[in-house]
């Protein structure tokens, strides 16, 4: 990894509709200190050939789900049947194998152009539910994997108390959920207080869902995490909505609103099956909505109301969630393509809007000052090969990149001013070399 102090981009997206040319970006201490447009190329600058854009945040990740790629997609069933396969792989992992798997997954993210990740982490204990001698052994494996790969991370430590909602009551954890659980909020806080973080790492928190955390505990968590990122799976399934109505006579969103969990620091993941009043609550509270189009279509979850949520005032961002695909461009255009299918209209979200969702809104969701190329912002950015056959069409535009590029077109990835990948396909190949023997052994 190299640490230049100046980057020269022949084209850069600085948040304007028109791309800027010959942009000199100066960096110190991991942040942008100066930007000059129409500059000459300094002899000691790293030249970024192509289109340079702000770093992209993967705001919702379950790193261990990467092991399921290609193994569950053809199976008949639903989210609920897929979940059983997910439990099976979750209970085979150790801190060592999780480190290896997460390292490969994060390297794949880097190669795809992601510069930050929100890891929604709930593999806390041994499969029996007993804590490791080091209670945070699994989360430390994830953090070490982020350091190894070079990605910025917000560790979203998940509170998980119940096995679900049934017959109007929260159920005890099932045997295959024991390693996720905490006995109560205080026990969870005690473990979380033992975290330590390296550079480019910070803490966020999450309630797994209204199914897995009761309303009183959600209120406690909201009080604990007033000033840091807090996330939750919300209304991913219609069954979840019905179960919550049976238990609380409220929608999951209404439960969160009454518990004080909604707000500018909160991200609702999926937000798929919402009532009109739910959308209003989310928008008026400025809660962010995180859409995961490649996972939501793979699991047959449904299409969330992205236009209604943005109109209501909710910032949108993206996650690759189960990592059925790791490609931020596929997530971005997937949101628009899904909206076209359900609305019968084209041009709902522009390329520029989708890029803002992926960059600045994603960074906001994860609690980082970044996601744009500007003075004082984190020096996280990536460069796209505009000579790619997928993009080539005369003069390059942001729309061409967002609607035409794939992760294969990413060339240089920079996190905190450090070049973490100077030829992204090579980084992706390194991830494949790690994954192949691990998955062969883990899933045999």
C-alpha positions in Angstrom: 0.0 0.0 0.0 1.4 3.4 -1.0 0.7 6.8 0.6 0.9 9.6 -1.9 0.1 13.2 -0.8 -1.4 14.3 -4.2 -3.7 12.6 -6.7 -4.3 13.9 -10.2 -7.6 12.9 -11.7 -8.1 13.5 -15.4 -11.8 13.5 -14.6 -13.6 13.7 -11.3 -17.1 13.9 -10.0 -17.2 16.6 -7.4 -20.9 16.5 -6.8 -21.7 18.6 -9.8 -23.8 17.5 -12.8 -20.8 18.1 -15.1 -17.6 16.2 -14.5 -14.5 18.3 -13.7 -11.3 17.9 -15.7 -7.6 17.9 -14.5 -8.4 17.8 -10.8 -5.5 17.9 -8.3 -6.5 16.5 -4.9 -4.1 17.1 -2.0 -4.3 14.8 1.1 -2.9 15.0 4.5 -3.8 12.9 7.6 -6.3 10.8 5.6 -8.4 13.8 4.6 -8.6 16.1 1.6 -6.8 19.4 2.2 -7.1 21.1 -1.2 -8.8 20.6 -4.6 -7.6 22.4 -7.7 -9.6 22.1 -11.0 -7.8 22.7 -14.3 -4.4 21.9 -12.7 -1.1 20.9 -14.2 0.2 17.4 -13.3 2.8 17.6 -10.5 5.7 15.3 -11.0 5.1 13.5 -7.7 1.3 13.1 -8.0 -0.4 9.7 -8.5 -2.2 10.0 -11.8 -5.7 8.5 -11.7 -6.7 7.8 -15.3 -10.5 7.5 -15.8 -13.3 8.9 -13.8 -12.6 9.4 -10.1 -15.6 9.5 -7.8 -16.1 9.5 -4.0 -15.8 6.3 -2.0 -18.8 4.1 -1.9 -20.3 2.7 1.4 -21.6 -0.8 1.7 -24.0 0.2 4.5 -25.3 -3.3 5.2 -23.1 -6.4 5.2 -23.2 -9.9 6.7 -19.7 -11.0 5.7 -20.2 -14.7 6.5 -23.2 -14.9 4.0 -20.6 -14.7 1.2 -20.1 -18.5 1.8 -23.6 -19.1 0.4 -23.1 -17.6 -3.0 -24.0 -20.1 -5.7 -25.2 -22.7 -3.2 -28.8 -21.5 -2.4 -30.0 -19.4 -5.4 -31.8 -22.2 -7.3 -33.6 -23.7 -4.3 -37.3 -23.3 -4.2 -38.8 -21.6 -1.1 -38.6 -18.2 0.5 -36.6 -16.0 2.8 -37.6 -18.3 5.7 -36.2 -21.5 4.0 -33.0 -19.7 2.9 -32.5 -18.6 6.5 -32.0 -22.3 7.5 -29.1 -22.5 5.1 -27.7 -19.3 6.6 -27.9 -20.8 10.1 -26.0 -23.8 9.0 -23.0 -21.9 7.8 -23.1 -19.5 10.7 -22.6 -22.4 13.1 -19.6 -23.8 11.4 -17.4 -20.7 11.8 -14.7 -20.2 14.3 -12.8 -16.9 14.9 -10.0 -18.2 12.6 -12.2 -19.2 9.7 -14.3 -16.1 10.1 -11.2 -14.0 9.8 -10.3 -15.7 6.6 -13.8 -15.5 5.2 -14.3 -11.9 6.1 -10.8 -10.9 4.8 -11.7 -12.4 1.4 -15.1 -10.8 1.4 -13.8 -7.4 2.3 -11.1 -7.7 -0.4 -13.8 -8.5 -2.9 -15.6 -5.3 -1.7 -12.4 -3.3 -2.2 -11.9 -4.7 -5.7 -15.5 -3.7 -6.5 -15.1 -0.1 -5.4 -16.4 -0.2 -1.9 -14.3 1.9 0.5 -16.4 1.5 3.7 -18.6 -1.2 5.2 -21.2 -1.4 7.9 -20.8 -5.0 9.2 -24.1 -6.1 10.8 -22.4 -8.4 13.2 -24.2 -11.0 15.4 -21.9 -14.0 15.4 -20.9 -13.3 19.0 -20.5 -16.6 20.8 -19.7 -20.3 20.3 -22.4 -22.3 18.6 -23.6 -23.5 22.0 -24.2 -19.9 23.1 -21.3 -20.0 25.5 -19.0 -17.0 25.3 -15.4 -17.4 24.0 -12.7 -16.8 26.6 -12.4 -13.5 24.8 -16.1 -12.5 24.6 -15.3 -10.4 21.5 -13.2 -13.0 19.6 -15.6 -13.0 16.6 -15.8 -9.3 16.3 -12.1 -8.9 16.7 -11.7 -11.4 13.7 -14.0 -9.1 11.6 -12.0 -6.0 12.6 -8.7 -7.7 11.9 -10.1 -8.7 8.5 -11.0 -5.1 7.8 -7.5 -4.0 8.6 -6.0 -6.7 6.5 -8.1 -5.7 3.5 -7.8 -2.0 4.0 -11.5 -1.2 4.1 -13.0 1.4 6.5 -15.5 -0.3 8.9 -18.3 0.6 11.2 -18.8 -2.5 13.4 -22.6 -2.6 13.9 -22.7 -4.8 17.0 -26.1 -6.5 17.0 -28.4 -7.0 20.0 -30.3 -10.2 19.5 -32.6 -11.4 22.3 -35.4 -13.6 21.0 -35.9 -16.4 18.5 -38.9 -14.6 16.8 -42.5 -13.6 17.3 -45.2 -16.2 17.3 -48.8 -16.2 18.7 -48.3 -12.6 19.9 -45.2 -13.3 22.0 -41.5 -13.2 21.7 -40.0 -16.7 21.6 -36.8 -18.0 23.2 -33.7 -18.4 20.9 -33.7 -21.6 18.9 -30.6 -23.9 19.1 -29.3 -22.5 15.8 -29.6 -18.9 17.1 -27.8 -19.3 20.4 -24.5 -17.9 19.3 -26.2 -14.7 18.3 -27.9 -14.0 21.6 -27.6 -11.9 24.7 -29.4 -12.6 27.9 -30.4 -8.9 28.2 -29.4 -5.4 27.2 -27.0 -5.0 30.2 -25.1 -8.2 29.3 -24.8 -6.9 25.7 -23.5 -3.5 26.8 -20.9 -5.2 29.1 -19.6 -7.1 26.1 -19.7 -4.2 23.7 -17.8 -2.0 26.2 -14.8 -4.3 25.7 -14.3 -3.3 22.0 -11.2 -1.5 20.9 -10.7 0.0 17.4 -7.8 0.7 15.1 -7.6 3.4 12.5 -10.5 3.6 10.1 -12.7 1.6 12.5 -15.6 2.7 14.8 -18.6 1.3 16.7 -22.2 1.4 15.7 -25.0 -0.7 17.1 -28.0 -2.5 15.8 -31.2 -4.2 17.0 -31.5 -7.3 14.8 -35.2 -6.7 14.2 -38.5 -6.2 16.0 -38.9 -10.0 15.8 -35.6 -10.5 17.7 -35.6 -7.6 20.1 -38.7 -6.6 22.2 -39.9 -3.0 22.3 -38.6 -2.3 25.8 -35.1 -3.4 24.8 -35.2 -1.4 21.6 -35.9 1.7 23.7 -33.0 0.9 26.0 -30.7 0.5 23.0 -31.9 3.8 21.5 -31.0 5.5 24.8 -27.6 3.8 24.9 -26.8 4.8 21.3 -28.0 8.4 21.1 -25.0 9.7 19.2 -23.6 6.8 17.2 -25.0 4.9 14.2 -27.8 2.5 14.9 -29.3 0.1 12.4 -32.2 -2.4 12.3 -33.7 -4.8 9.8 -37.2 -3.4 9.2 -40.2 -4.9 7.4 -38.2 -7.1 5.1 -41.0 -9.7 5.1 -44.8 -9.3 5.2 -44.8 -12.1 7.8 -42.7 -9.9 10.1 -45.3 -7.2 9.8 -48.2 -9.5 10.7 -46.3 -11.0 13.6 -45.6 -7.5 15.0 -49.2 -6.5 14.6 -50.3 -9.6 16.4 -48.0 -8.8 19.3 -48.2 -5.0 19.5 -51.1 -3.9 17.4 -48.6 -1.7 15.6 -46.4 -2.0 12.6 -42.7 -2.6 13.2 -42.1 1.1 12.2 -44.6 2.3 14.7 -42.9 0.1 17.4 -39.6 1.8 16.6 -41.1 5.3 16.6 -42.7 4.8 20.0 -39.4 3.4 21.3 -37.5 6.5 20.2 -35.3 4.5 17.8 -36.0 6.4 14.6 -33.9 9.5 13.8 -31.0 11.0 12.0 -28.6 8.4 13.4 -30.8 5.5 12.5 -30.8 3.3 9.4 -33.8 1.1 8.5 -32.5 -1.8 6.4 -34.8 -3.1 3.6 -37.9 -1.0 4.6 -39.7 -3.0 2.0 -43.3 -3.6 3.2 -44.3 -0.2 4.6 -47.7 1.4 5.1 -48.2 5.1 4.1 -47.9 6.1 7.7 -44.7 4.1 8.1 -43.2 6.0 5.2 -44.2 9.3 6.8 -42.7 8.3 10.2 -39.4 7.3 8.6 -39.2 10.4 6.4 -40.2 13.0 9.0 -37.7 11.5 11.5 -34.9 11.7 8.8 -34.2 8.0 9.3 -32.1 6.6 6.5 -33.4 3.7 4.5 -30.9 1.1 3.3 -31.9 -0.8 0.2 -30.2 -4.0 -0.8 -31.5 -4.7 -4.3 -29.4 -7.7 -5.2 -30.3 -9.6 -2.0 -33.9 -8.5 -1.9 -34.5 -9.9 -5.4 -32.5 -13.1 -4.6 -34.6 -13.8 -1.5 -37.8 -12.7 -3.2 -38.4 -10.1 -0.5 -40.2 -7.6 -2.7 -39.5 -4.1 -4.0 -39.4 -1.2 -1.4 -41.0 2.2 -1.9 -37.8 4.1 -2.8 -39.6 7.1 -4.4 -42.1 7.4 -1.6 -39.4 7.3 1.0 -37.2 10.0 -0.7 -40.3 12.2 -1.2 -41.1 11.7 2.5 -37.5 12.9 3.5 -35.6 9.7 4.1 -32.1 9.6 2.7 -31.4 6.3 0.8 -28.3 4.2 0.8 -27.2 0.7 -0.3 -25.9 -2.6 1.1 -24.9 -5.8 -0.5 -26.3 -7.7 2.5 -25.9 -11.4 1.7 -23.3 -10.8 -1.0 -25.1 -12.8 -3.7 -23.4 -10.1 -5.8 -20.7 -7.6 -4.6 -21.0 -4.8 -7.1 -22.1 -1.3 -6.1 -23.1 -0.4 -9.6 -25.5 -3.3 -9.7 -27.1 -2.1 -6.4 -27.4 1.5 -7.7 -29.0 0.8 -11.0 -31.0 -2.1 -9.4 -32.9 0.4 -7.3 -33.9 2.3 -10.4 -34.7 -0.7 -12.5 -36.9 -2.2 -9.7 -38.7 1.1 -9.4 -39.3 1.1 -13.2 -40.8 -2.4 -13.0 -43.3 -1.5 -10.3 -44.1 2.0 -11.5 -44.1 1.6 -15.2 -42.0 4.8 -15.5 -38.4 5.4 -16.4 -36.0 8.0 -15.0 -37.2 7.9 -11.4 -33.7 8.2 -9.8 -30.9 9.9 -11.9 -27.4 8.6 -12.0 -26.3 11.5 -9.9 -28.9 10.8 -7.3 -27.9 7.1 -7.1 -24.3 8.1 -6.7 -25.2 10.4 -3.8 -27.1 7.6 -2.2 -24.2 5.2 -2.5 -21.5 7.7 -1.4 -22.5 10.5 0.9 -25.7 9.0 2.2 -24.0 5.7 2.9 -21.1 7.4 4.7 -23.7 9.3 6.8 -25.5 6.0 7.7 -22.2 4.6 9.0 -21.2 7.7 10.9 -18.3 8.9 8.7 -17.6 12.4 7.4 -17.0 11.3 3.8 -18.7 10.2 0.6 -17.8 13.3 -1.4 -14.6 14.7 -2.8 -14.2 18.0 -0.8 -11.9 19.8 1.5 -12.1 18.3 5.0 -13.7 15.1 3.8 -12.1 11.7 4.2 -9.8 10.9 1.3 -11.8 7.8 0.2 -12.3 7.6 -3.6 -12.1 5.2 -6.5 -11.3 5.5 -10.2 -13.3 3.9 -13.0 -11.7 2.8 -16.3 -13.8 4.9 -18.8 -12.1 3.1 -21.7 -14.0 0.0 -20.8 -16.2 -1.4 -23.5 -19.2 -1.3 -21.0 -18.9 2.5 -20.7 -17.4 3.7 -24.0 -19.9 5.9 -25.8 -18.2 9.2 -26.7 -17.8 11.7 -24.0 -18.0 10.1 -20.5 -20.8 11.1 -18.2 -21.8 10.0 -14.7 -24.9 8.4 -16.0 -22.8 6.2 -18.3 -20.8 5.0 -15.4 -23.7 4.4 -13.0 -25.9 2.6 -15.6 -23.2 0.9 -17.6 -20.2 0.1 -15.4 -19.6 -3.0 -13.3 -17.2 -3.7 -10.6 -14.8 -5.1 -13.2 -14.2 -1.5 -14.4 -12.8 -0.3 -11.0 -9.1 0.3 -11.2 -7.8 2.3 -8.2 -9.3 2.4 -4.7 -8.1 4.8 -2.0 -9.1 4.7 1.7 -7.8 7.5 3.9 -5.3 8.6 1.3 -3.9 5.1 1.1 -4.0 3.1 -2.1 -5.5 -0.2 -1.1 -5.9 -1.5 -4.6 -4.1 -0.1 -7.6 -5.5 -2.7 -10.0 -8.7 -3.9 -8.6 -9.0 -7.2 -10.6 -5.8 -8.3 -9.0 -7.2 -7.6 -5.6 -10.3 -9.6 -6.5 -8.1 -12.5 -7.7 -6.4 -12.4 -4.3 -9.8 -12.7 -2.6 -10.6 -15.7 -4.8 -7.4 -17.5 -3.9 -8.4 -17.2 -0.2 -12.0 -18.2 -0.7 -11.5 -21.3 -2.9 -9.7 -23.6 -0.3 -11.7 -22.1 2.6 -15.1 -22.9 1.2 -14.0 -26.3 -0.1 -13.1 -27.2 3.5 -15.9 -25.3 5.3 -18.7 -26.6 3.2 -17.5 -30.2 2.5 
